[in-house]
Amino acid sequence: MRLGFVRRSPIRLLISVIVLMAIVSACQSEPKTEYLLEVTHEVTRIVVITASPADGTPVAVVVTTQTDNLETATVETTIEPTPVEVTPVTNPIPTPVTEQVIVAEQVFENGRMFYIEPTGEIWVMIDDNNEWLIFEDNFEEGMPELDPNLIVPEGLFQPIRGFGKLWRENPDVRDAIGWAITTEYGHVTTYTYSFDGNISEDGEFVQTAISHTINSYFGGAFLFDSPDGTWRRAPDTDQ
């Protein structure tokens, strides 16, 4: 490669050319590149670049000057690459919280109940309108676990303890979900607490709702949306 320059060009121009060649060499990933530059008609300089700045290391440059009378001079120099500052991008959306929690679960004719051990709450799921109701579990040890006077239909169950107390004392809940079709199962499940919302023009997260996800003992998972008080099955769940 032979480049012609204006006779008696300034040294600043030569340095700029050397740096440009170093960058081109690095982009082409060549371990060693040699350039022949005619500075004047009488002077020729050979520039050899022997390192690449791609990995952030200095670039070694060897400049050999040769005149018409065959006199030569070699100068070695090093070009330090300019560091590039990377500004980390912060995601304004809060990270969902996932943990293992103890729950109790029971399936009813037209719904389901969950007891959430960390909060001491009973969540009631009604099938007809996908309504989600939250009640405090106020059952205490020593209270009657069930009502022995109730006649339970064959194949069904009367809920006991906290579920049973709520079910017996709240006729709206009892009429909405009916009798239990399984016994109560206690298990450890995966619980996820997520934040729903939008990003404002200022880049701030504006929370509009909170969603909870609980894995069922019987398979699949359920999503509970707040503040609208509804539940739905998680995607790919057919239980």
SVG drawing of the C-alpha trace seen along z (x, -y; Angstrom):
<svg xmlns="http://www.w3.org/2000/svg" viewBox="-77 -21 101 62">
<polyline fill="none" stroke="black" stroke-width="0.4" points="0.0,0.0 1.6,-3.3 0.2,-6.7 1.4,-10.0 1.5,-13.1 2.2,-16.7 5.9,-17.5 7.3,-18.3 4.1,-17.4 3.9,-18.2 4.9,-15.5 1.4,-15.9 -0.1,-14.5 2.2,-11.5 1.2,-10.7 -2.5,-11.0 -1.9,-8.5 -0.1,-6.1 -2.9,-6.2 -5.4,-5.7 -3.5,-2.7 -3.4,-1.2 -7.2,-1.4 -7.7,0.1 -5.3,2.9 -7.1,3.6 -10.5,3.8 -9.1,6.3 -7.7,8.4 -4.3,8.6 -1.5,9.5 1.1,7.6 0.5,5.0 3.2,3.1 2.5,-0.2 4.8,-2.0 4.4,-5.7 6.1,-8.2 6.5,-11.3 8.4,-13.2 10.0,-12.1 13.3,-11.7 12.0,-10.1 10.2,-6.9 8.9,-5.6 7.9,-2.1 5.3,-1.7 4.9,1.7 2.1,2.2 2.7,5.3 -0.2,5.3 -3.9,4.8 -5.8,2.4 -8.9,4.6 -8.1,6.1 -7.2,2.8 -3.4,3.3 -1.1,0.6 -0.3,0.6 3.4,1.1 4.4,-1.0 7.9,-0.9 8.7,-3.6 11.7,-3.2 12.8,-6.2 14.8,-5.6 16.3,-8.3 17.5,-8.2 21.1,-7.8 20.1,-4.6 20.5,-6.2 17.9,-4.7 16.6,-5.5 14.2,-3.5 12.0,-4.9 9.8,-2.7 6.8,-4.2 3.7,-3.1 0.1,-4.3 -2.1,-3.9 -5.7,-3.1 -8.3,-5.6 -10.4,-3.9 -14.1,-3.7 -16.4,-4.4 -19.5,-2.3 -22.4,-3.7 -24.6,-0.9 -28.2,-1.0 -30.5,-0.7 -33.8,1.2 -36.5,-0.8 -38.8,2.1 -38.6,3.8 -37.4,7.4 -40.0,10.0 -39.6,11.6 -39.7,15.4 -39.4,17.6 -40.6,20.9 -43.5,20.6 -45.8,23.0 -49.4,23.0 -52.5,25.2 -54.8,25.8 -58.2,27.3 -60.4,27.6 -64.2,27.0 -67.0,27.6 -66.9,24.1 -63.6,22.7 -60.5,23.2 -58.9,22.0 -55.3,21.2 -53.9,20.5 -50.8,18.3 -48.6,19.1 -46.3,16.0 -49.2,13.6 -51.8,15.7 -54.4,15.1 -56.9,17.3 -57.4,16.6 -60.7,17.7 -61.0,18.3 -64.5,18.3 -64.8,20.0 -67.9,18.3 -66.5,14.8 -62.8,15.4 -63.2,13.4 -60.3,13.4 -61.2,12.7 -58.8,12.3 -59.7,13.0 -57.7,13.1 -57.3,16.6 -58.7,16.2 -58.8,19.9 -57.1,20.6 -56.1,23.9 -58.9,25.2 -61.7,24.0 -64.0,26.6 -62.4,27.9 -65.7,28.7 -69.5,28.8 -70.5,32.4 -74.2,31.6 -73.7,30.8 -74.7,33.6 -72.0,33.9 -73.1,35.1 -71.5,38.4 -68.1,38.0 -67.6,34.5 -65.9,33.0 -66.6,30.4 -63.6,28.0 -62.0,28.0 -60.0,25.6 -59.3,22.2 -61.0,23.0 -63.9,24.6 -64.5,21.6 -64.5,19.2 -66.7,21.4 -69.3,21.9 -69.4,18.3 -69.5,16.7 -72.6,17.9 -71.6,15.9 -68.4,17.8 -70.1,21.1 -72.8,20.6 -70.2,19.4 -67.8,22.3 -69.9,25.2 -68.6,28.3 -65.0,29.4 -64.1,32.1 -60.7,32.8 -59.2,32.8 -56.9,30.0 -53.2,30.4 -50.3,28.6 -47.2,28.2 -44.3,25.9 -44.8,24.0 -43.1,21.4 -44.6,17.9 -43.8,15.0 -44.6,11.3 -44.4,9.1 -44.9,5.4 -47.0,4.4 -46.8,0.9 -45.5,-1.5 -42.4,-3.5 -43.0,-7.3 -41.5,-9.8 -38.9,-10.6 -37.9,-6.9 -39.5,-6.3 -41.5,-3.1 -45.2,-3.9 -46.8,-1.0 -50.4,-0.2 -50.9,3.3 -49.3,6.2 -49.6,9.8 -49.0,12.9 -48.2,16.4 -48.7,19.6 -47.9,23.1 -50.8,25.5 -50.4,28.8 -52.4,30.4 -50.2,29.0 -50.1,25.7 -50.1,22.3 -52.5,19.4 -52.0,15.7 -53.7,13.2 -54.1,9.6 -54.3,6.7 -56.1,4.3 -58.8,5.6 -59.2,8.7 -59.3,11.4 -57.4,14.6 -56.6,16.6 -54.7,19.7 -51.1,19.2 -50.2,19.8 -49.9,23.4 -51.9,24.5 -54.9,26.8 -55.4,28.1"/>
</svg>
